[in-house]
Amino acid sequence: MKAHINNPFSFGSIVKHNKFCNRKAELLLLSTYIKDAYSVWLYSPRRYGKSSLIQKVLEDQEIKSIYLDLYNVKSLDDFCRKYADAIAKNLFSWDQNISVLIKKLAEYFTHFKTSVSIDENGSPSFVIEKYGIKDQMDVERILNIPAQIAKKYKKPICIAFDEFQEINRIEPFLINWMRSAFQEHENISYIFLGSQQSLMEDIFISDYSPFYEFAVKMNIGEISKEDWRFFINQKFEEKGLKLLPEHLNQIILKSEGHPHFTQYFASVVFDMIRAGVDQERTDFNELWLEKILQSQSMFLQDIYDQLTNIQRQVIFVIAVLRKDEELFSSVIRDRYQLPASSSMLRAIQSLSKKNLIFKKEKAYKIINPIFREWLLLLS
């Protein structure tokens, strides 16, 4: 029986180790910021690799670190409990005697009744027993614990909040309390990651925001075509397979270099070649793209059905525009009979909030390249 060949491409979750493609410049820059105890805010569309990037940086750093994803945080109380748990698990040693650990935790969580237990699998559990944490003083006490630890042990700490645009949903005043606490902290680098462009800009660029100019902005650039070619070819070769250059180029072209979708497209092509599909076929590229579109068609149709007529019109034009064409130019508006600028702007804002498009420099782009290909089929 022929041995199974594992698919070497990773997508849909945190990409780790040798499945992580390049990002050397971003890794170096972010590492430098952390070592210098700078705070950083970073935006990219969803599935663009920011979570994988920060996780890899934190793994490579020789400092204590905390990573907390705010996307599923339900309330202020939930935030406090999850953050306190992350502090306990990442900034304290759980290898020591349990009674010693409890004593050390109590030293910092002085205003809270806490408990520590180890389940049958050896996994630790830390709980604040106070019900309904919502007072500013209690919240700030928890926010200040990492700074107290950094000061006592004279060691740097890095704390990353993912999907930080969720902060106002969790509790409108939390961002004020964070700024009040964080601005006094020394030897701590705060990393704020977000996937909704307008909300992240409101937090860090708007002069009325408590976090105005609090952190350095960092961009995640596109992974170069050369890096993708090397990475994809290497993965195929590691499995004893070869990918024809024209198919490799088409993967990168259709995915637009988007980290998630490039690995996804490459994985589909890998599956087909592994299954024995002849890549010498003249329709091979159409074949794998059609397979992807068919698998996503119901999902994409649902998204499209929820759009207004103007939103459909605008996103279609964004899909068909060439790089040298401007959405708001009179030529484009006349060609596609677009509505007034005010109506277009409202449509763009709605599409951005739905995470369907994002602004890159002066142009708008569709985040999901599969959706773009699907829209092109409507023409």
HELIX and SHEET records of a PDB file:
HELIX    1   1 HIS A   17  LYS A   19  5                                   3    
HELIX    2   2 LYS A   24  LYS A   35  1                                  12    
HELIX    3   3 LYS A   50  ASP A   60  1                                  11    
HELIX    4   4 LEU A   76  LEU A   91  1                                  16    
HELIX    5   5 ILE A   98  TYR A  108  1                                  11    
HELIX    6   6 GLN A  136  TYR A  153  1                                  18    
HELIX    7   7 PHE A  164  GLU A  166  5                                   3    
HELIX    8   8 ILE A  167  ILE A  170  1                                   4    
HELIX    9   9 LEU A  174  PHE A  182  1                                   9    
HELIX   10  10 GLN A  197  PHE A  204  1                                   8    
HELIX   11  11 LYS A  225  GLU A  238  1                                  14    
HELIX   12  12 PRO A  245  SER A  255  1                                  11    
HELIX   13  13 PRO A  259  ARG A  274  1                                  16    
HELIX   14  14 PHE A  284  ASP A  305  1                                  22    
HELIX   15  15 ASN A  309  VAL A  320  1                                  12    
HELIX   16  16 SER A  330  TYR A  336  1                                   7    
HELIX   17  17 SER A  341  LYS A  353  1                                  13    
HELIX   18  18 PRO A  369  LEU A  376  1                                   8    
SHEET    1   A 5 LYS A  64  ASP A  69  0                                        
SHEET    2   A 5 ILE A 157  ASP A 162  1                                        
SHEET    3   A 5 ILE A 188  GLY A 194  1                                        
SHEET    4   A 5 VAL A  40  TYR A  43  1                                        
SHEET    5   A 5 VAL A 216  ASN A 219  1                                        
SHEET    1   B 2 THR A 114  ILE A 118  0                                        
SHEET    2   B 2 PRO A 124  ILE A 128 -1                                        
SHEET    1   C 2 ILE A 357  LYS A 360  0                                        
SHEET    2   C 2 ALA A 363  ILE A 366 -1                                        
END                                                                             
